[in-house]
């Protein structure tokens, strides 16, 4: 009626279509609504999938970073412990090397003093043996000449009572001066021999000690160099990690 009153062919046509299918508009609205709801559901599903992926990625990232931090702390702790131990080792080795140097120096001083005394003792004993030998020679010559003189006097008509027999001086007495000098000469010879043996033994002991000490010192010195280099590397690594 309204279309007829307005003489509108468009309205008249529309009225005819509505009268033919009164639910077309409602159906279209429902269809559009369903389409929109499906699009929103798809969008929501896509968004949820993205969120789940992001959450999973973030969780993995956090886990990896946590593990990396824990590993870093462990490495730092290990480096610090190693540096502390190396520092202690270097200190002990340095002290040991200093003690070796002191011991070798003292041993050398003692050895030189002992050697000088032994050499002096040997020289003195040799000189004493020479002197005693000379004295024995003089005495023996004296006694020999004196014996010859008394023998000559005994051949004269009137020989003094004191020269009743050839003069032999103290040689006739047990443990006389010649015998005593011979014992002294033997003692000096034994002193020379014993001192030479003691000197050779002391020198051998000193040489062995010095050789062993030098080898030990060289080994400890190399350890110090190795540990010092390692400590420097670890200190640099620790600086980088911090």
C-alpha positions in Angstrom: 0.0 0.0 0.0 2.8 2.4 0.8 4.5 1.6 -2.5 1.3 2.1 -4.3 0.6 5.3 -2.5 4.1 6.6 -3.4 3.8 5.1 -6.9 7.3 3.5 -6.3 8.2 0.6 -8.5 11.3 -0.2 -6.5 9.3 -0.5 -3.3 6.7 -2.4 -5.1 9.3 -4.9 -6.3 10.8 -5.2 -2.9 7.5 -5.7 -1.3 6.8 -8.5 -3.7 10.2 -10.2 -2.8 9.6 -9.8 0.9 6.1 -11.2 0.6 7.5 -14.1 -1.4 10.3 -14.9 1.2 9.6 -13.0 4.5 12.7 -14.7 6.2 15.3 -13.8 3.6 16.6 -10.9 5.6 16.8 -12.9 8.8 18.5 -15.7 7.0 21.1 -13.3 5.5 21.7 -11.9 8.9 22.2 -15.3 10.4 24.5 -16.3 7.6 26.5 -13.2 7.9 26.7 -13.7 11.7 27.9 -17.3 11.2 30.5 -16.2 8.8 31.7 -13.5 11.1 31.7 -15.9 14.1 33.8 -18.4 12.1 36.2 -15.7 11.0 36.6 -14.6 14.6 37.0 -18.2 15.8 39.7 -18.7 13.1 41.4 -15.5 14.1 41.2 -16.5 17.8 42.5 -20.0 17.0 45.4 -18.5 15.0 46.1 -16.0 17.8 46.0 -18.8 20.4 48.4 -20.8 18.3 50.7 -17.9 18.0 50.5 -17.3 21.7 51.2 -21.0 22.5 54.1 -20.9 20.1 55.4 -17.7 21.7 55.0 -19.1 25.2 56.7 -22.3 24.2 59.5 -20.4 22.6 59.8 -18.1 25.6 59.8 -21.0 28.0 62.6 -22.7 26.0 64.5 -19.4 25.8 64.2 -18.9 29.6 65.3 -22.5 30.1 68.3 -22.1 27.9 69.3 -18.8 29.4 68.9 -20.3 32.9 71.1 -23.2 32.0 73.6 -20.8 30.4 73.7 -18.7 33.6 74.1 -21.8 35.8 76.9 -23.1 33.5 78.6 -19.7 33.6 78.4 -19.6 37.4 79.8 -23.1 37.6 82.6 -22.1 35.3 83.4 -19.0 37.3 83.4 -21.0 40.5 85.7 -23.6 38.9 88.1 -20.9 37.6 88.2 -19.1 41.0 88.9 -22.4 42.8 91.6 -23.3 40.2 93.2 -19.9 40.5 93.3 -20.1 44.3 94.9 -23.5 44.1 97.4 -22.4 41.5 98.3 -19.4 43.7 98.9 -21.6 46.7 101.0 -24.1 44.6 103.1 -21.3 43.1 103.7 -19.9 46.6 104.8 -23.3 48.0 107.0 -24.0 45.0 108.6 -20.6 45.2 109.3 -21.1 48.9 110.7 -24.6 48.2 113.1 -23.1 45.5 114.2 -20.4 48.0 114.9 -23.1 50.6 116.9 -25.2 48.0 119.0 -22.1 47.1 119.7 -21.5 50.8 120.6 -25.1 51.5 122.9 -25.2 48.5 124.6 -22.0 49.5 125.1 -23.2 53.0 126.3 -26.6 51.9 128.8 -24.9 49.5 130.1 -22.6 52.4 130.5 -25.6 54.7 132.2 -27.7 52.0 134.7 -24.9 51.2 135.5 -24.5 54.9 135.8 -28.3 55.4 137.9 -28.7 52.3 140.3 -25.9 53.4 140.7 -27.5 56.8 141.3 -30.9 55.3 143.8 -29.6 52.8 145.6 -27.8 55.7 145.6 -30.9 57.8 147.0 -32.9 54.9 149.7 -30.3 54.3 150.6 -30.2 58.0 150.8 -34.0 58.2 153.0 -34.2 55.1 155.3 -31.5 56.5 155.3 -33.3 59.9 156.2 -36.6 58.2 159.0 -34.9 56.3 160.3 -33.3 59.5 160.1 -36.5 61.5 161.8 -38.4 58.7 164.6 -35.8 58.6 165.0 -36.1 62.4 165.2 -39.9 62.3 167.8 -39.6 59.6 169.9 -37.2 61.7 169.5 -39.3 64.8 170.3 -42.6 63.1 173.4 -40.9 61.5 174.4 -39.6 64.9 174.0 -42.9 66.7 175.9 -44.6 63.9 178.8 -42.2 64.2 178.7 -42.3 67.9 178.9 -46.1 67.8 181.8 -46.0 65.5 183.6 -43.5 67.8 183.1 -45.7 70.9 184.3 -48.7 69.1 187.4 -46.8 68.1 188.1 -45.7 71.6 187.8 -49.3 72.9 190.6 -50.2 70.7 193.0 -47.8 72.6 195.1 -49.1 75.5 193.3 -47.2 78.2 189.6 -46.7 77.3 187.4 -44.8 79.7 184.9 -46.8 81.7 182.1 -44.9 80.1 183.0 -46.3 76.7 183.2 -50.0 77.8 180.8 -50.8 74.9 179.9 -49.1 71.6 177.6 -46.1 72.3 174.0 -46.8 71.2 172.3 -44.0 73.1 168.6 -44.4 73.6 168.3 -47.0 70.9 168.9 -49.7 73.5 166.0 -48.6 75.6 162.5 -50.1 74.9 160.5 -47.2 73.3 163.5 -45.0 72.8 163.4 -41.7 70.9 163.9 -43.3 67.5 161.0 -45.7 68.1 158.8 -42.8 69.4 159.6 -40.8 66.3 158.8 -43.7 64.1 155.4 -44.0 65.8 154.8 -40.3 65.4 155.7 -40.5 61.7 153.2 -43.4 61.3 150.5 -41.4 63.1 151.0 -38.5 60.7 150.9 -40.8 57.7 147.7 -42.3 59.0 146.2 -38.8 59.6 147.1 -37.8 56.1 145.5 -41.0 54.7 142.3 -40.7 56.8 141.9 -37.0 56.0 142.2 -37.6 52.3 139.6 -40.4 52.5 137.3 -38.1 54.6 137.8 -35.3 52.1 137.0 -37.6 49.1 133.8 -38.9 50.9 132.7 -35.4 51.9 133.2 -34.1 48.3 131.3 -37.0 46.8 128.4 -36.4 49.3 128.4 -32.7 48.5 128.4 -33.3 44.7 125.5 -35.8 45.0 123.6 -33.3 47.1 124.2 -30.4 44.7 123.2 -32.5 41.7 120.0 -33.7 43.3 119.2 -30.2 44.5 119.8 -28.6 41.1 117.5 -31.2 39.4 114.8 -30.6 42.0 115.1 -26.9 41.6 114.9 -27.1 37.8 111.8 -29.2 38.1 110.1 -26.9 40.6 111.1 -23.8 38.5 109.4 -25.4 35.4 106.3 -26.1 37.5 106.2 -22.5 38.7 106.4 -21.2 35.1 103.7 -23.7 33.9 101.4 -22.9 36.8 102.0 -19.1 36.4 101.1 -19.2 32.7 98.0 -21.3 33.4 97.0 -18.9 36.2 97.3 -15.9 33.9 95.1 -17.6 31.2 92.5 -18.5 33.8 92.5 -15.0 35.3 91.9 -13.6 31.8 89.1 -16.1 31.1 87.6 -15.1 34.5 87.7 -11.5 33.5 85.9 -12.2 30.3 83.2 -14.3 32.0 82.6 -11.6 34.7 
